[in-house]
Amino acid sequence: MPNARQNKWYWAIQLTGWTLYFLLGLFISYKFFKGSPTMYGIQFTGAFLFLGATHLQRHLSKKYHWQKLPIGQLAVLILLYNSVCSVLVQFITYAQMVVSGSYTWEQMEFLILLLYSVNGIIVLTAWSSFYFGFKSVQRWKAKEVETLKLQLSLKEAELEAIRSQLNPHFLFNSLNNIRSLVLEDPSKAREMITRLSAMMRYVIGYNRNNLVSVAEELEFLDHYVALEKIHFEDKLAFSAQVEEGLSKASIPPLGIQLLVENAIKHGIGTQPKGGNIHLSLQRQNGHVQVQVENTGRLSALPGPSGIGIQSLLERINHSLDQPGTFALDQKTDNSVTATLTLPYKEYENLHR
């Protein structure tokens, strides 16, 4: 529907504009050529050919994506196209005058042909400037709309993250486990309450930030794993290995936690005897590689098209201006590895 509306406006403007150009030509013919019928015909031919030339330019620019060219190359291409079209139009209209008997080829003067060609180039270039300028504004507005949509989807993703990453099920389990500890081990119960409080503060606070440091994310993850260990007891073994210097890298909040949560929920949670989770972070070719290896089978795990992973990749692309990648592999018969790769950017440098 939008394209049909745009085409209607395009043709309305085209026909109106070249009709006015034709009427101006008629006026000039009347004033300077004493109302010669031949000149009226010449004006109609010129206006019609210019309409065709501009429409062909629009077609070629859309087919071969002229607007993606650097501004300098686009300007040269437009000028070359308009020059060739203008010269061809002058030859065609002159041929029409020869056929009508108004002029002969011998009467053609190079200077007159040059002046009319320059005039045609100016007219066509004015059309091109208006057209490509209008398309640039359209693209800018479309990009603004896409940016606003992305920002809205990111806000929705953040709210969804609060619901999914710290869902009521996790909170209820944690509170029930802490309640059990109150009588058995009051000291540990106080520790777990402190950890849960720190997690909630982190989740509420990160809404104001698109990125956090790996160090902050790992601190949050430490609280999360500690609370999950109460639930799984000795069925959950967790280890981590972080390359030196990566603690200052930037990452979207809850990025690492999402991978670990999936490993617990779809990996360890499906094993009667539980299992191990190993987290590793390393720097590789200007990127941060986050790997979470857990006991389990791939068939029991969600694919990379999961909503949580998709949202995470969108947040990486938006916040770090480069795309991230995600892969899920069955490393051994009873071991699955989730790999998240994102561009390395130092968190401190981004916030100075």
Secondary structure, 3 states (H helix, E strand, C coil): CHHHHHHHHHHHHHHHHHHHHHHHHHHHHHHHCCCCHHHHHHHHHHHHHHHHHHHHHHHHHHHCCHHHCCHHHHHHHHHHHHHHHHHHHHHHHHHHHHHHCCCCHHHCCHHHHHHHHHHHHHHHHHHHHHHHHHHHHHHHHHHHHHHHHHHHHHHHHHHHHHHHHCCHHHHHHHHHHHHHHHHHCHHHHHHHHHHHHHHHHHHHHHHHCCCEEHHHHHHHHHHHHHHHHHHHHHHEEEEEEECCCHHHEEECCCHHHHHHHHHHHHCHHHCCCCEEEEEEEEEECCEEEEEEEEECCHHHCCCCCCHHHHHHHHHHHHHHCCCCEEEEEEEECCEEEEEEEEECCEHHHHCC
